Amino acid sequence: MTSHRPRLGHSLVGSLRAVDGKAVVRMEDLFDTGIDDLWSAVTDPERLARWIAHVEGDLWLGGGFRASFTSSWEGPGRVDACDPPRHLLVTMSPGQPDQTVITADLVAEGDQTRLIVEEHGLPLGEEADYGAGWQAHVEDLAAYLAGKSPADWQTRWAELTPAYLGRQREIE
């Protein structure tokens, strides 16, 4: 159960854009697992803790939660839409100046599943940092699904950042 791209190297699965004066980061990758398994990996707190974040709280529509990401970001969130096993929308730091919205969409493609993650509302000028971070998270998901240990997040983020800086310059 792995993604089709090599775990190491600089193959980028993300794109960056600006919308209404804010940055948007989009990740899209295909995983060798069924949609129900991938849905569980992106919504079950025990499984989330193995690749992206420790999450505690009310994990139902309208519920509030607290997340501690491997990237070191910590803060509140709220579940705003949940349509298993296809669509999840959460607001991070709801009502705060740094509020962002994260969507995860899953699409079954035979025995595989495409995952599309977008984070909206990010500060312009920081797209590369967020792009590299999200790709490191997606790679950790691929490793987790393959039964492997995640990479050192900070190291992988630093490796990916220069390539995402190139993409950031394209939208400035």
URTASUL-V547807 format. One record per pair of residues at least 12 apart in sequence whose ideal C-beta (glycine too) atoms are under 10 Angstrom apart, sorted by the first residue. I is the first residue (numbers start at 1). J is the second residue. D is the distance in Angstrom with one decimal. If there is no record, write none. Layout:
# URTASUL-V547807
i: <I;I>
j: <J;J>
d: <D;D>
This chain:
# URTASUL-V547807
i: <1;1;1;1;1;1;1;1;1;1;1;1;1;1;1;2;2;2;2;2;2;2;2;2;2;2;2;3;3;3;3;3;3;3;3;3;3;3;3;3;3;4;4;4;4;4;4;5;5;5;5;5;5;6;6;7;7;7;7;7;7;7;7;7;8;8;8;8;9;9;10;10;10;10;10;10;11;11;11;11;12;12;12;12;12;12;12;12;12;13;13;13;13;13;13;13;13;13;13;13;13;13;14;14;14;14;14;14;14;14;14;14;14;14;14;14;14;14;14;14;14;15;15;15;15;15;15;15;15;15;16;16;16;16;16;16;16;16;16;16;16;16;16;16;17;17;17;17;17;17;18;18;18;18;18;18;19;19;20;20;21;21;21;22;22;22;22;22;22;22;23;23;23;23;23;23;23;23;23;23;23;23;23;23;23;23;24;24;24;24;24;24;24;24;24;24;25;25;25;25;25;25;25;25;25;25;25;25;25;25;25;25;25;25;25;26;26;26;26;26;26;26;26;27;27;27;27;27;27;27;27;27;27;27;27;27;28;28;28;28;28;28;28;28;29;29;29;29;29;29;29;29;29;29;30;30;30;30;30;30;31;31;31;31;31;31;31;31;31;31;31;32;32;32;32;32;32;33;33;33;33;33;33;33;34;34;34;34;34;34;34;35;35;35;35;35;35;35;35;35;35;35;35;36;36;36;36;36;37;37;37;38;38;38;38;38;38;38;38;38;38;38;39;39;39;39;39;39;39;39;39;40;40;41;41;41;41;41;41;42;42;42;42;42;42;42;43;43;43;43;43;43;43;43;44;45;45;45;45;47;47;47;48;48;48;48;49;49;50;50;50;50;50;50;50;50;51;51;51;51;51;51;51;51;51;51;51;51;52;52;52;52;52;52;52;52;52;52;52;52;52;53;53;53;53;53;53;53;53;53;53;53;54;54;54;54;54;54;55;55;55;55;55;56;57;57;57;57;58;58;59;59;59;59;60;60;61;61;61;61;61;61;61;62;62;62;62;62;63;63;63;63;63;63;64;64;64;64;64;64;65;65;65;65;65;67;67;69;69;69;69;70;70;70;70;70;70;70;70;70;71;71;71;71;71;71;71;71;71;71;72;72;72;73;73;73;73;75;75;75;75;75;75;75;76;76;76;76;76;76;77;77;77;77;77;77;77;77;78;78;78;78;78;78;78;78;79;80;80;80;80;81;81;83;83;84;85;85;85;86;86;86;86;86;87;87;87;87;87;88;88;88;88;88;88;89;89;89;89;89;89;89;90;90;90;90;91;91;92;92;93;97;98;98;98;99;99;100;100;100;100;100;100;101;101;101;101;101;102;102;102;102;102;102;103;103;103;103;103;104;104;104;105;105;115;115;115;117;117;117;117;118;119;119;119;124;124;124;125;125;126;127;127;127;127;127;127;127;127;128;128;128;128;128;128;128;128;128;128;129;129;129;129;129;129;130;130;131;131;131;131;131;131;131;131;132;132;132;132;132;132;132;132;132;132;132;133;133;133;133;133;133;133;134;134;134;135;135;135;135;135;135;135;136;136;136;136;136;136;136;136;136;136;136;136;137;137;137;137;139;139;139;139;140;140>
j: <31;32;33;34;37;38;41;112;113;141;142;144;145;146;147;30;31;32;33;141;142;143;144;145;146;147;148;29;30;31;32;33;112;115;138;139;141;142;143;145;146;29;30;31;32;112;142;29;30;135;138;139;142;139;142;139;140;142;143;146;148;150;151;156;139;151;156;159;159;160;135;159;160;162;163;164;135;139;160;163;27;131;132;135;160;163;164;166;167;26;27;28;29;30;115;117;131;134;135;138;139;142;26;27;28;29;117;118;127;128;130;131;132;133;134;135;138;160;163;164;167;27;28;118;127;131;164;167;170;171;122;127;128;130;131;164;165;166;167;168;169;170;171;172;118;120;127;167;170;171;122;124;127;168;171;172;120;121;120;121;121;123;124;100;120;121;122;123;124;127;100;119;120;121;122;123;124;125;126;127;128;129;130;131;168;171;100;101;118;119;120;121;122;127;130;171;100;102;117;118;119;120;122;126;127;128;129;130;131;132;133;134;135;164;167;103;116;117;118;119;120;131;134;104;115;116;117;118;119;131;134;135;137;138;139;141;105;107;114;115;116;117;118;138;113;114;115;116;117;135;138;139;141;142;107;109;112;113;114;115;106;109;112;113;114;115;138;141;142;145;146;111;112;113;142;145;146;111;112;113;115;142;145;146;85;106;108;110;111;112;113;84;85;86;106;107;108;109;111;112;113;114;115;84;85;106;108;113;85;113;145;85;104;106;107;108;112;113;114;115;141;145;84;85;86;87;88;104;106;113;115;84;85;106;113;115;141;144;145;85;88;104;106;115;117;141;55;59;79;82;84;85;88;104;59;57;59;65;67;141;144;145;67;69;141;144;68;70;70;140;141;143;144;145;149;150;70;137;138;139;140;141;142;143;144;145;150;153;67;69;70;71;134;136;137;138;140;141;144;150;153;65;66;67;68;69;70;71;73;74;77;137;66;67;68;69;70;74;67;68;69;77;90;68;76;77;78;79;78;79;77;79;82;90;79;82;78;79;80;81;82;83;89;78;79;80;81;82;77;78;79;80;82;90;76;77;78;79;91;94;77;78;79;90;92;90;92;92;133;137;153;133;136;137;140;150;152;153;154;157;129;130;132;133;134;136;137;153;154;157;133;153;154;92;93;98;133;92;93;94;96;98;99;100;91;92;93;94;95;96;90;91;92;93;94;99;100;102;90;91;92;93;94;95;99;101;91;94;101;102;103;101;103;105;106;106;106;108;113;104;105;106;107;108;103;104;105;106;116;102;103;104;105;106;117;101;102;103;104;105;118;120;102;103;104;119;120;121;119;121;121;123;121;122;123;120;121;119;120;121;122;123;130;118;119;120;121;122;117;118;119;120;121;134;116;117;118;119;120;116;117;118;117;118;138;141;142;134;137;138;141;134;131;133;134;168;171;172;168;172;168;164;165;167;168;169;170;171;172;160;161;162;163;164;165;166;167;168;169;157;160;161;164;165;168;164;168;157;160;161;163;164;165;167;168;156;157;158;159;160;161;162;163;164;165;167;153;154;156;157;160;161;164;157;160;164;156;157;159;160;161;163;164;150;151;152;153;154;155;156;157;158;159;160;161;150;153;156;157;151;153;156;160;153;156>
d: <6.6;5.1;4.3;9.2;7.4;8.8;9.3;9.5;9.9;10.0;8.2;8.9;3.9;5.6;7.8;9.9;7.1;5.7;8.7;9.8;5.2;7.9;9.8;6.4;4.2;9.3;8.4;4.9;6.7;5.6;7.7;9.8;9.7;8.9;7.4;7.5;7.9;3.8;9.0;8.1;8.5;7.6;5.5;8.3;7.6;8.5;9.1;7.0;8.8;9.9;9.5;8.5;8.1;9.5;9.9;5.7;9.4;6.5;6.3;8.5;7.9;9.7;7.2;9.1;8.6;7.9;8.5;8.3;9.0;9.9;9.8;7.3;7.0;8.3;5.1;9.8;9.3;10.0;10.0;9.1;9.4;7.8;9.1;6.6;7.5;5.6;7.1;9.2;7.2;9.2;5.6;6.1;4.8;9.4;9.7;9.8;9.6;8.9;5.9;6.2;8.4;9.7;6.3;4.8;7.8;9.2;9.0;9.8;9.5;9.9;8.9;4.7;8.2;9.6;6.0;5.1;7.9;8.7;9.4;7.0;7.7;8.2;7.9;9.4;9.7;7.9;9.7;7.0;9.7;9.3;9.2;4.2;7.4;8.1;5.4;7.0;10.0;10.0;5.0;5.8;9.8;7.8;5.7;9.9;9.7;9.9;8.3;9.5;9.5;5.9;9.5;6.1;7.9;9.8;5.5;8.4;6.9;8.9;9.1;9.0;9.9;9.8;6.7;8.5;6.7;4.9;6.1;7.3;6.6;9.9;9.5;8.5;8.3;8.0;4.0;6.5;5.3;7.8;6.6;4.4;9.5;9.8;6.9;8.9;8.4;8.2;9.6;9.6;6.1;7.0;5.0;8.0;7.0;8.2;9.3;9.7;9.5;9.5;8.3;6.8;5.0;8.5;6.4;9.6;6.4;9.4;9.4;4.7;5.0;9.4;8.3;5.3;9.0;8.8;9.8;9.4;6.9;7.2;4.7;8.2;9.4;8.8;8.5;9.5;7.5;7.2;4.6;7.6;8.8;8.2;5.0;6.3;8.0;5.0;9.8;9.7;9.2;9.8;6.7;7.2;4.8;7.8;9.1;8.9;9.6;7.3;5.8;8.4;8.8;9.0;5.6;8.8;8.4;7.3;9.2;6.7;5.4;7.3;5.1;7.9;9.2;9.6;6.3;5.3;7.7;6.3;9.3;7.6;6.7;6.2;9.5;7.2;5.6;8.5;9.1;7.7;8.5;8.1;7.2;6.0;9.9;9.8;5.7;9.5;8.9;9.9;7.2;9.6;6.7;8.1;6.3;9.5;4.9;7.5;5.3;7.7;4.3;9.0;9.9;9.0;4.6;9.2;9.6;8.5;5.4;9.3;9.1;8.8;9.1;7.8;7.7;7.6;9.4;5.7;10.0;9.1;9.2;4.5;9.1;6.2;8.5;7.7;5.9;3.4;7.8;9.8;8.3;8.8;5.9;8.3;9.6;9.4;8.1;10.0;9.8;9.1;6.5;7.0;6.5;9.3;6.8;5.4;7.6;7.3;8.4;7.6;9.3;7.4;9.4;7.9;7.5;8.5;6.4;8.4;9.0;9.1;6.7;8.7;9.7;9.5;7.6;9.5;8.4;9.7;9.6;9.7;9.1;9.3;9.9;8.5;9.1;9.5;5.1;9.7;9.6;7.9;7.7;7.2;9.1;9.2;4.4;4.9;8.7;7.3;4.1;8.3;6.0;10.0;8.6;6.2;6.1;8.5;9.8;9.6;5.0;9.1;6.6;7.0;8.8;9.0;9.4;9.8;9.7;4.6;6.0;4.3;6.7;8.5;8.4;8.9;9.5;8.7;8.6;7.0;4.6;8.3;9.0;9.2;4.9;8.0;9.3;8.0;9.7;8.6;8.3;8.0;9.2;9.2;8.9;7.8;9.6;6.4;8.8;9.6;6.3;7.4;9.6;5.6;7.7;7.3;5.3;9.7;9.9;7.1;6.6;7.6;9.9;9.5;9.3;7.0;5.1;9.8;9.4;9.9;6.3;7.2;5.3;8.1;9.8;7.9;5.2;7.4;7.2;8.2;9.9;8.8;7.5;9.6;8.6;7.9;8.9;9.4;8.3;7.3;7.0;7.3;9.7;4.8;9.1;9.9;9.6;9.4;9.8;5.2;9.1;7.5;7.3;6.1;8.3;7.3;9.9;8.5;8.5;8.3;9.5;9.9;8.6;6.3;5.2;9.6;8.1;8.2;10.0;10.0;9.1;7.5;6.3;6.6;9.1;8.2;5.1;6.4;4.8;7.6;7.2;10.0;9.5;8.2;6.5;4.9;8.3;9.4;4.8;9.1;9.8;10.0;8.4;8.6;7.6;9.8;9.4;9.9;8.1;9.5;9.9;9.3;5.9;8.5;8.7;9.3;6.6;5.5;7.5;8.7;7.2;7.3;5.5;7.6;9.9;8.1;6.9;4.5;8.0;8.5;9.4;6.6;7.3;4.9;7.9;9.3;9.7;10.0;5.2;8.1;8.4;9.9;9.8;8.9;8.1;8.7;9.3;9.9;8.3;9.0;7.9;9.7;6.0;5.4;6.3;4.1;5.9;9.4;9.0;8.2;7.2;4.7;5.8;9.9;6.8;7.1;4.9;7.9;9.4;9.3;7.8;7.0;5.0;8.1;7.7;7.3;5.1;8.3;7.9;8.2;7.4;7.7;9.7;6.5;8.2;7.1;9.5;9.1;9.6;9.4;6.8;9.3;8.9;8.2;7.9;8.1;8.6;7.1;8.8;7.4;4.5;9.7;9.9;7.0;8.8;8.7;5.7;8.2;8.4;3.9;4.3;8.2;7.0;4.3;8.7;7.9;9.8;6.6;7.7;9.0;8.9;8.3;9.6;9.9;7.5;8.2;8.6;3.9;9.0;6.6;7.5;8.0;4.9;7.9;8.0;3.8;4.3;8.6;7.8;4.8;8.7;9.9;8.1;9.9;9.3;5.6;8.3;8.8;9.1;9.7;9.5;9.4;8.0;8.5;9.8;5.4;9.8;9.0;7.6;8.6;7.1;9.3;5.4;8.6;8.9;4.4;5.0;9.5;8.7;6.4;9.8;9.0;7.9;9.5;9.4;6.5;9.4;6.6;8.8;7.0;8.2>
